[in-house]
Amino acid sequence: MVESQFFVRPFDVYIGKTVGSYALEKLSKLLETGPIFLSHHIQTGTRHRLRFLALPAALSPEQRLVFLGHFQREAGKIISLHHPALIPLNDYGIYEGVPYLVSPDLSARPLQTLLVEKGLVDLARVGRYLNGIAAALEHAHQQGILHLNLNARNIYVQADDQPLVAECGLLRLLSPRTDPLAGEQAHLENGSPLLLDRQGNPLYALSIASAPAPELLLGQSPGTPTDVYALGSLLYQLLTGHQALRGDILQELARQHLQAPLPSLNRWHQGLPGELDQLISRAMNKDAAQRFRTPGALAGAYARIVSPDISARRPFIPAARLPAPSLDAAQATLPAAFHPAPAPARFTPGRQAPVSRRRAITLIAAGGGGVAAAGVIVWLVQGHNASGVTGAGGSANNVGGPGTGQRGQVLANVSDVPPNSARSFPLPGSPNPGVLIHLAGGQFVAFNSTCTHAGCAVKYNSQDHLLECPCHGASFDPSSNARVVGGPAPSPLSSIPITVNSDGTITRNG
């Protein structure tokens, strides 16, 4: 591998050079992290943007190898993302020791530019942008990829006024966990300032346009709420024309996001619904556990505030996990990745950007044909004959007669579990307990609380009526056999058959 001290200026010396399969034509833009060149594929002639990425300047040779190896692994994941509202990564590589990324040269303008030129965005358009961006983020989340640096500079708007999300995964791409950088240097190889988290790890691509969540700045593990935080900040900017929190230097920006309160929307824009202040305050809560769990939940909450007279947002179900696009398919038409269910939409993205009732994406359960293996949903029937009443999958409800509470493990009494609440119970042979839920409609359901992604124990969120994993943000709908409605989980939670007995006890069957 040929080492370099990044690029020699002026950058014009690189015009005409061939990098991988791409001929550099001219310098398009110079960012904090490096230059972007317009280029074309030397065989197909398709047009691309080739972006070089400066590494932290204080890396030792060993740390540099770690960075470059991590770059190739992460880029290999990002290239598999394929969604109508995401600008795809078409290719990547290393040129003279410097990593680069290749994306299509699309006709779209940065959202930041449009906000400066045209000012405030109307509420309906905000909703359309929010839906498309949330859908793109949740598609990436399902593949285990976080954006981590969403802001108005890396959102683009096409001629049909639909949003495109760029730089998904870039922050993680060149921010592996390494030992703190040597010395006091905190710059990239091109001289741009580099912000470190409190553990000394570089926060690679952040700029003063960024909205870094506190957990990023503290060196804690990010999750889907980290992207929700940035989406809340972007929503604030769309509604007011101003960043929610800002600083003239990165260190001041970091201090604001760690400590500063959020200014009211009315400071910049009078007449907005008061509930929007509460919505953004929740999205940008300093405590990740208090935020919306997914971008789709934020988009749905916004829609309910600005369009309460319109029915629930349209749920979209992905047909399957998509294969990685061809490296040379920059100008190919992006296929529709999601199939809409026949329901009215609050805001309808023009390019089939998927949204959902509570979460923007619902993952089809592996092997389930889109429907999870049927659990037993039990209706609480008081003073009525249970015959003829059916539950999940058309099975008769398990409502027992006198004394049937002794047939199995007693989980709780009906009176101990109020509607829209949950209670855990021991589950022999499982690393986590079972969870018994009294749904708002009067049903009782039970599941193994072990998340099907990484084995963490899920918790019931009574506000969103979902079971949510605190580790990586997966969420499940207990009213629909614990199907996946967000995050990286590949399949529903395991259902546990139960019986509601006439003596007021709830027992586990078998």
C-alpha positions in Angstrom: 0.0 0.0 0.0 1.3 3.4 -0.9 1.1 5.9 2.0 0.4 9.6 1.4 0.0 12.8 3.4 -3.4 13.2 1.7 -3.5 15.2 -1.5 -1.2 17.9 -2.8 -2.9 21.2 -3.5 -4.1 22.5 -5.9 -6.4 19.6 -6.6 -6.3 20.4 -10.4 -3.2 18.1 -10.6 -5.6 15.1 -10.2 -7.8 16.0 -13.2 -7.5 13.3 -15.8 -6.1 10.7 -13.4 -7.8 7.3 -13.3 -8.9 6.1 -9.8 -10.0 2.5 -9.9 -12.4 2.4 -12.8 -13.1 6.2 -12.9 -11.5 9.1 -14.7 -11.5 12.3 -12.7 -12.9 15.3 -14.7 -13.1 18.3 -12.4 -13.3 19.3 -8.8 -17.0 19.5 -7.8 -16.8 20.4 -4.1 -14.4 20.6 -1.3 -15.7 19.4 2.1 -14.2 19.3 5.5 -13.4 15.6 5.0 -12.0 15.9 1.5 -12.7 16.8 -2.2 -15.4 15.5 -4.4 -14.6 15.0 -8.1 -17.0 14.7 -11.0 -15.9 11.5 -12.9 -17.0 9.0 -15.4 -16.6 5.2 -15.6 -13.9 4.5 -18.1 -15.8 1.5 -19.7 -19.5 2.5 -19.5 -19.2 6.3 -19.6 -21.7 6.6 -16.7 -21.2 9.7 -14.6 -20.3 9.6 -10.9 -19.1 11.6 -8.0 -15.9 10.3 -6.5 -15.2 11.4 -2.9 -11.9 11.1 -1.2 -11.8 10.9 2.6 -9.0 12.4 4.7 -7.9 10.2 7.6 -7.1 11.6 11.1 -3.7 13.0 10.9 -2.3 11.6 14.2 -2.7 7.9 13.3 0.1 5.5 13.8 0.9 3.1 10.9 -0.9 0.4 12.8 -4.0 2.6 13.5 -4.0 3.6 9.8 -4.2 -0.1 8.8 -7.1 -0.6 11.3 -8.9 2.4 9.8 -8.5 1.3 6.2 -9.5 -2.3 7.0 -12.6 -1.0 8.9 -13.4 1.3 6.0 -13.5 -1.6 3.5 -15.7 -3.8 5.8 -18.2 -1.0 6.5 -18.3 0.2 2.9 -19.1 -3.4 1.9 -22.2 -3.2 4.1 -23.3 0.2 2.9 -23.1 -0.8 -0.8 -26.0 -3.3 -0.1 -28.4 -0.5 0.7 -30.9 0.1 -2.1 -33.9 2.4 -1.4 -35.6 5.1 -3.5 -34.9 7.8 -1.0 -31.2 6.8 -0.4 -28.4 7.9 -2.7 -26.6 4.6 -3.3 -23.0 3.8 -2.9 -21.9 2.4 -6.2 -18.2 1.6 -5.5 -15.4 2.2 -3.1 -11.6 1.6 -2.8 -8.2 3.0 -1.7 -6.1 5.2 -3.9 -2.5 5.8 -2.8 -3.4 5.1 0.8 -6.6 7.3 0.8 -10.1 5.8 0.8 -12.7 6.9 -1.6 -16.4 6.4 -2.3 -18.3 6.5 -5.6 -21.9 7.5 -5.9 -24.1 8.5 -8.9 -24.1 12.0 -10.2 -27.7 12.9 -9.7 -29.7 16.0 -10.5 -30.6 17.1 -7.0 -30.0 20.1 -4.8 -28.9 20.2 -1.2 -31.8 20.9 1.2 -29.5 23.4 3.0 -29.3 25.4 -0.2 -33.1 25.4 -0.8 -33.7 26.5 2.8 -31.4 29.5 2.3 -33.0 30.4 -1.0 -36.6 29.8 -0.4 -37.0 30.1 3.4 -39.5 28.2 5.5 -41.1 25.0 4.2 -44.9 24.6 4.5 -46.2 21.9 6.9 -47.4 19.5 4.2 -44.1 19.6 2.4 -42.3 19.0 5.8 -44.4 16.0 6.3 -43.5 14.6 2.8 -39.8 15.2 3.4 -40.1 13.7 6.9 -41.8 10.5 5.6 -39.3 9.9 2.9 -36.2 10.5 5.1 -37.7 8.3 7.9 -38.3 5.5 5.4 -34.8 5.6 4.1 -33.3 5.6 7.6 -35.4 2.7 8.7 -34.4 0.7 5.6 -30.8 1.3 6.6 -31.5 0.4 10.2 -33.0 -2.9 9.1 -29.7 -3.7 7.5 -27.9 -2.8 10.7 -26.6 0.6 9.4 -27.0 3.9 11.2 -26.6 7.2 9.5 -25.2 9.1 12.6 -24.7 12.4 10.8 -28.1 13.4 9.3 -28.4 17.1 8.5 -29.6 19.5 5.9 -26.3 19.3 4.0 -26.6 15.6 3.2 -30.3 15.7 2.3 -30.9 16.4 -1.4 -34.2 17.3 -3.1 -34.9 16.1 -6.6 -36.8 17.9 -9.3 -40.0 16.2 -8.3 -39.5 17.6 -4.7 -38.8 14.2 -3.2 -35.9 13.9 -0.7 -32.7 11.8 -1.1 -30.5 10.9 1.9 -26.8 10.9 1.4 -23.8 9.8 3.5 -25.6 7.0 5.3 -23.1 5.2 7.5 -20.2 7.6 6.7 -19.5 8.5 10.3 -19.2 4.9 11.3 -17.4 4.1 8.2 -14.2 5.9 9.3 -14.7 5.9 13.1 -13.7 2.5 14.4 -13.0 2.0 18.0 -9.3 2.7 18.4 -7.0 3.8 21.2 -7.1 7.6 21.7 -5.0 9.5 19.1 -1.5 10.3 20.1 -0.5 13.8 21.2 -2.9 16.8 21.2 -3.6 16.8 17.5 -7.2 16.8 16.5 -7.1 17.3 12.7 -7.6 15.4 9.5 -4.7 15.0 7.1 -6.1 17.9 5.0 -5.9 20.2 8.1 -9.7 20.2 8.9 -10.5 20.1 12.6 -11.5 16.8 14.0 -13.8 16.4 17.0 -13.1 13.6 19.4 -15.6 12.0 21.8 -14.9 11.9 25.5 -13.2 8.5 25.1 -10.7 10.0 22.5 -12.3 8.3 19.5 -12.6 10.5 16.3 -16.1 11.6 15.3 -15.0 11.6 11.7 -17.5 13.5 9.5 -19.1 15.9 11.9 -19.3 19.6 10.9 -21.0 22.6 12.3 -24.1 21.6 10.4 -24.3 18.3 12.3 -26.7 17.5 15.2 -24.7 14.9 17.2 -26.7 13.1 19.9 -25.2 13.2 23.4 -24.4 9.5 23.4 -22.1 10.1 20.3 -20.2 12.8 22.1 -19.9 10.8 25.3 -18.4 7.8 23.4 -21.4 5.6 24.2 -22.9 3.1 21.8 -25.3 4.7 19.3 -28.6 3.2 18.2 -31.7 4.1 16.2 -32.6 6.9 18.7 -29.3 8.6 17.7 -30.7 9.1 14.2 -34.1 10.1 15.7 -32.2 12.9 17.5 -30.7 14.2 14.3 -34.1 13.9 12.5 -35.7 15.9 15.2 -33.1 18.6 14.7 -33.7 18.5 11.0 -37.4 18.9 11.6 -36.7 22.0 13.7 -34.7 23.5 10.9 -37.4 22.8 8.3 -40.0 24.5 10.5 -38.0 27.5 11.5 -35.1 27.9 9.0 -32.7 27.7 11.9 -30.6 24.9 13.5 -32.0 23.8 16.8 -28.6 24.1 18.4 -25.4 25.4 16.8 -21.9 26.5 17.5 -19.2 28.3 15.4 -16.7 25.6 16.2 -17.1 21.9 16.7 -16.3 22.1 20.4 -19.0 24.7 21.0 -21.5 22.6 18.9 -20.7 19.6 21.1 -21.3 21.6 24.3 -24.6 22.8 23.0 -25.9 19.3 22.3 -24.6 18.0 25.6 -25.9 20.8 27.8 -28.0 23.5 26.2 -31.9 23.6 26.4 -33.8 23.5 23.1 -35.2 26.9 22.0 -39.0 27.0 21.4 -40.1 27.0 17.8 -42.0 30.3 18.5 -38.6 32.0 18.8 -38.4 31.8 15.0 -41.8 30.9 13.7 -45.1 32.1 15.3 -48.3 30.2 14.8 -47.1 26.6 14.7 -49.1 24.0 16.7 -47.9 23.9 20.3 -47.6 20.1 20.1 -44.7 20.4 17.7 -42.5 21.8 20.5 -43.3 18.8 22.6 -42.7 16.5 19.7 -39.2 17.9 18.9 -38.4 18.1 22.6 -39.0 14.3 22.8 -37.1 13.6 19.6 -34.1 15.6 20.9 -34.2 14.5 24.5 -30.7 14.3 26.0 -31.6 10.8 27.3 -31.9 8.4 24.3 -34.4 6.2 26.2 -36.9 9.0 26.2 -36.9 9.6 22.5 -39.1 8.1 19.8 -37.6 4.7 19.2 -37.6 4.9 15.4 -37.7 7.7 12.7 -41.0 6.4 11.5 -42.5 6.9 15.0 -41.4 10.6 14.8 -42.9 11.0 11.3 -46.1 9.4 12.4 -46.4 11.7 15.4 -45.9 14.7 13.3 -48.5 13.6 10.8 -51.1 13.1 13.7 -50.5 16.7 14.8 -50.7 18.5 11.5 -53.3 16.3 9.8 -55.5 14.8 12.6 -58.5 14.5 10.3 -56.7 12.1 7.9 -56.5 8.4 8.7 -53.4 6.6 9.7 -50.3 6.6 7.6 -50.1 3.9 5.0 -48.1 0.9 6.0 -45.5 -0.4 3.6 -44.1 -3.9 3.6 -40.8 -4.7 2.0 -41.0 -7.6 -0.5 -37.7 -9.0 0.6 -34.2 -8.0 1.6 -32.7 -6.5 -1.5 -29.4 -7.7 -3.1 -26.5 -5.3 -3.5 -26.7 -3.1 -6.6 -24.2 -3.5 -9.4 -21.1 -1.4 -8.9 -21.6 0.1 -12.3 -25.3 0.7 -12.1 -25.1 4.4 -11.2 -27.6 5.5 -13.8 -29.9 2.5 -13.6 -33.5 3.1 -12.6 -33.9 2.3 -8.9 -36.6 -0.4 -8.5 -39.5 0.1 -6.2 -38.3 -1.5 -3.0 -41.6 -1.6 -1.2 -45.2 -2.5 -1.9 -47.9 -0.3 -0.4 -50.8 -1.8 1.5 -54.2 -0.4 0.3 -54.8 2.2 2.9 -55.0 6.0 2.7 -51.8 8.0 3.3 -51.3 11.1 5.4 -48.4 12.3 3.3 -47.7 10.3 0.2 -44.0 10.3 -0.9 -43.8 10.6 -4.7 -41.3 7.8 -5.1 -42.9 5.2 -2.9 -40.8 6.1 0.1 -42.1 3.5 2.6 -43.9 4.6 5.8 -46.0 2.7 8.3 -48.7 2.9 10.9 -46.4 3.1 13.8 -43.0 2.6 12.2 -41.9 3.4 8.7 -40.9 -0.2 7.8 -42.3 -3.6 8.7 -39.9 -6.5 8.0 -41.5 -9.6 6.6 -40.9 -12.4 9.1 -38.5 -15.0 7.7 -40.4 -18.1 6.7 -43.7 -16.6 7.7 -44.9 -15.3 4.4 -45.4 -11.9 5.9 -47.3 -13.2 8.8 -45.7 -14.4 12.0 -46.4 -17.8 13.4 -49.7 -17.4 15.2 -49.5 -16.8 18.9 -52.5 -17.1 21.1 -54.4 -13.9 21.6 -56.9 -14.2 24.5 -59.9 -12.0 24.9 -61.0 -11.3 28.5 -64.6 -12.4 28.5 -66.5 -11.6 31.6 -70.0 -13.0 32.0 -70.1 -14.2 28.4 -69.8 -17.6 26.8 -66.5 -17.8 24.9 -67.7 -20.2 22.2 -67.8 -18.8 18.8 -65.3 -16.1 19.5 -62.0 -16.5 17.7 -58.5 -15.2 18.3 -55.3 -15.0 16.3 -55.2 -17.4 13.4 -58.9 -18.2 13.8 -58.3 -20.4 16.9 -60.9 -20.5 19.7 -59.9 -18.3 22.6 -58.6 -20.1 25.7 -61.0 -19.0 28.3 -61.1 -21.7 31.0 -63.9 -22.7 33.4 -63.8 -22.8 37.2 -60.5 -24.1 38.6 -58.6 -24.1 35.3 -56.1 -21.8 36.8 -54.4 -24.9 38.3 -53.7 -26.5 34.9 -50.5 -24.6 34.3 -48.1 -21.9 35.6 -50.0 -19.0 37.1 -48.6 -15.8 35.6 -50.8 -13.2 37.2 -54.3 -12.3 38.2 -56.4 -10.2 35.8 -56.7 -7.4 38.3 -52.9 -7.2 38.6 -52.3 -6.1 35.0 -54.3 -3.0 34.1 -55.0 -2.3 30.4 -52.0 -1.1 28.4 -49.5 -2.4 30.8 -47.2 -5.4 31.1 -45.8 -7.8 33.7 -42.8 -10.1 33.4 -42.8 -13.7 34.7 -40.1 -16.4 35.0 -39.5 -18.4 31.9 -37.5 -21.6 32.5 -34.8 -22.4 30.0 -34.8 -18.8 28.6 -32.1 -16.2 29.4 -34.8 -13.6 29.8 -38.3 -13.6 31.4 -41.6 -13.8 29.6 -43.7 -10.7 29.3 -47.5 -10.7 29.8 -49.3 -7.7 28.2 -52.8 -6.5 28.7 -53.6 -4.8 25.4 -55.6 -1.6 25.3 -58.5 -3.5 23.6 -58.9 -5.9 26.5 -56.8 -8.8 25.1 -54.0 -10.6 27.0 -50.9 -11.8 25.1 -47.6 -13.3 26.2 -44.2 -13.6 24.6 -40.6 -14.5 25.3 -39.0 -11.1 25.9 -35.7 -12.2 24.2 -35.1 -10.0 21.2 -34.5 -12.0 18.0 -31.7 -9.7 16.9 -29.1 -9.9 19.7 -30.8 -11.6 22.6 -31.5 -8.5 24.8 -34.7 -8.3 26.8 -37.4 -6.2 25.3 -39.5 -3.8 27.3 -43.1 -2.7 26.9 -43.6 1.0 25.8 -47.1 1.9 26.9 -47.0 5.2 24.9 -46.3 3.6 21.6 -47.9 0.2 22.5 -44.8 -1.6 21.4 -42.3 -4.0 22.8 -38.9 -2.3 22.3 -35.3 -3.5 22.6 -33.1 -1.1 24.5 -29.9 -2.4 22.9 -30.3 -1.8 19.1 -33.8 -0.3 18.8 -35.8 -3.3 17.4 -39.5 -3.0 18.1 -42.4 -5.5 17.9 -46.2 -5.1 17.8 -47.8 -7.2 20.6 -51.2 -6.8 19.1 -50.1 -8.5 15.9 -48.2 -11.6 17.1 -45.2 -9.5 18.0 -44.3 -8.9 14.4 -41.2 -6.7 13.7 -42.1 -3.1 13.0 -38.7 -1.5 13.3 -35.0 -2.0 13.8 -32.7 -4.9 12.9 -34.6 -7.9 14.3 -35.1 -10.6 11.7 -38.3 -12.3 13.1 -41.1 -11.9 15.6 -40.8 -12.7 19.3 -41.7 -16.2 20.3 -45.3 -16.3 21.5 -46.4 -18.1 24.6 -49.9 -19.7 24.7 -51.9 -18.6 27.8 -55.4 -19.0 29.2 -57.6 -16.4 31.0 -59.6 -18.4 33.6 -63.0 -17.6 35.0 -61.4 -17.4 38.5 -59.4 -14.4 37.4 -56.1 -16.0 37.0 -54.0 -16.1 33.8 -52.0 -19.3 33.2 -49.4 -20.5 30.8 -50.6 -23.5 28.7 -48.5 -26.6 28.7 
